[in-house]
Amino acid sequence: MTERDNTTIGVLALQGDFAEHVAALSRLGVTVREVRLPEHLEGLDGLIIPGGESTTIGKLAVRWGLVVPLQELLAANWPVWGTCAGLIFLARDVVGALPDQVFLEAMDIRVRRNAFGRQRESFEIDLDLPVIGQPPFHAVFIRAPLIEAVGPAAEVLARLPDGRIVAARQEHLLATAFHPELTDDLRMHDYFVSIAREARQRRQE
């Protein structure tokens, strides 16, 4: 469990299930800030982009002037975790993207939108995630994307039993196709907080 310190994590609060991420981080004892405007990014140690609707998140990010500030922070190796729609928003290559859809194009992964079908194809499964240890993580997939491939800069963190990729990391970037915020298991949030804390320590050295 993460001990209390001055770590501050933002949650992009434009659309989607940001409130559940805020609640999970609060349980870990870190400072949490809802991010809706560029000035809300100042002083953060990391950011979570939640699940929701990837096209809507992109449009709202453009409307509120967040795309360029986020891309600048990502270029500076700033910690960001995308879950479900947030994973799509982070990806460099998106299969099934709409012609005018906006992405941050930061993570060296190829993602397929709605890879598992409609809402009724949502499912839950226990995943082996070595980076957080045992027991397996109970993962919730809701109209989930799929990571079809990772480039040389990224590494696979978790796969379904059939080998399909559902979690990856690239330096300080984290991507999960599932929704850790919809469970009581805080290990994935704790893992991201540790990534953000390590990045902050390196900047201060």
JOMO-V494154 format. One record per pair of residues at least 12 apart in sequence whose C-alpha atoms are under 8 Angstrom apart, sorted by sequence separation. I is the first residue (numbers start at 1). J is the second residue. If there is no record, write none. Layout:
{{I,J} {I,J}}
This chain:
{{22,34} {91,103} {92,104} {93,105} {126,138} {127,139} {156,168} {157,169} {166,178} {89,102} {90,103} {91,104} {92,105} {125,138} {126,139} {155,168} {156,169} {89,103} {90,104} {91,105} {92,106} {124,138} {125,139} {154,168} {155,169} {88,103} {89,104} {90,105} {91,106} {92,107} {93,108} {95,110} {124,139} {125,140} {154,169} {155,170} {9,25} {89,105} {90,106} {91,107} {92,108} {93,109} {94,110} {95,111} {96,112} {97,113} {124,140} {148,164} {149,165} {154,170} {90,107} {91,108} {92,109} {93,110} {94,111} {95,112} {96,113} {123,140} {124,141} {147,164} {148,165} {153,170} {154,171} {91,109} {92,110} {93,111} {94,112} {95,113} {122,140} {123,141} {146,164} {147,165} {150,168} {153,171} {174,192} {91,110} {94,113} {122,141} {123,142} {146,165} {147,166} {91,111} {122,142} {146,166} {147,167} {9,30} {11,32} {13,34} {14,35} {121,142} {122,143} {8,30} {9,31} {10,32} {11,33} {12,34} {13,35} {14,36} {121,143} {122,144} {7,30} {8,31} {9,32} {10,33} {11,34} {12,35} {13,36} {88,111} {119,142} {172,195} {4,28} {5,29} {6,30} {7,31} {8,32} {9,33} {10,34} {11,35} {12,36} {119,143} {172,196} {3,28} {4,29} {5,30} {6,31} {8,33} {10,35} {88,113} {118,143} {2,28} {3,29} {4,30} {38,64} {117,143} {131,157} {1,28} {2,29} {21,48} {37,64} {38,65} {116,143} {117,144} {130,157} {172,199} {2,30} {36,64} {37,65} {38,66} {115,143} {116,144} {129,157} {130,158} {21,50} {37,66} {114,143} {115,144} {116,145} {129,158} {114,144} {115,145} {116,146} {128,158} {147,177} {10,41} {18,49} {38,69} {49,80} {51,82} {54,85} {58,89} {75,106} {113,144} {114,145} {115,146} {127,158} {128,159} {146,177} {18,50} {46,78} {47,79} {48,80} {49,81} {50,82} {51,83} {52,84} {53,85} {54,86} {57,89} {74,106} {113,145} {114,146} {127,159} {145,177} {17,50} {18,51} {45,78} {46,79} {47,80} {48,81} {49,82} {50,83} {51,84} {52,85} {71,104} {112,145} {113,146} {127,160} {144,177} {10,44} {16,50} {17,51} {45,79} {46,80} {47,81} {48,82} {49,83} {50,84} {51,85} {52,86} {54,88} {70,104} {111,145} {112,146} {144,178} {8,43} {9,44} {10,45} {12,47} {16,51} {17,52} {48,83} {50,85} {51,86} {54,89} {71,106} {111,146} {112,147} {8,44} {9,45} {10,46} {11,47} {12,48} {16,52} {49,85} {50,86} {111,147} {112,148} {141,177} {142,178} {7,44} {8,45} {9,46} {10,47} {11,48} {12,49} {15,52} {16,53} {49,86} {67,104} {110,147} {111,148} {141,178} {142,179} {7,45} {8,46} {9,47} {10,48} {11,49} {12,50} {15,53} {48,86} {49,87} {109,147} {110,148} {111,149} {140,178} {141,179} {9,48} {11,50} {109,148} {110,149} {139,178} {140,179} {109,149} {110,150} {139,179} {140,180} {15,56} {109,150} {139,180} {15,57} {59,101} {108,150} {109,151} {140,182} {14,57} {55,98} {58,101} {59,102} {108,151} {140,183} {58,102} {108,152} {139,183} {58,103} {108,153} {109,154} {138,183} {14,60} {55,101} {108,154} {14,61} {55,102} {107,154} {138,185} {137,185} {132,187} {132,188} {88,145} {87,145} {85,144} {132,191} {84,144} {85,145} {131,191} {84,145} {108,170} {107,170} {107,173} {87,175} {86,175} {87,176} {87,177} {84,175} {80,172} {81,173} {82,174} {83,175} {84,176} {85,177} {79,172} {80,173} {81,174} {82,175} {83,176} {84,177} {77,171} {78,172} {79,173} {80,174} {81,175} {82,176} {83,177} {84,178} {77,172} {78,173} {79,174} {81,176} {83,178} {84,179} {83,179} {81,192} {79,195} {79,196} {79,199} {78,199} {51,179} {46,193} {46,196} {45,196} {45,197} {45,199} {45,200} {24,181} {28,186} {21,181} {20,181} {20,182} {24,186} {28,190} {25,189} {24,189} {9,193} {1,187} {7,193} {2,190} {1,190} {7,196} {7,197} {2,193} {2,194}}
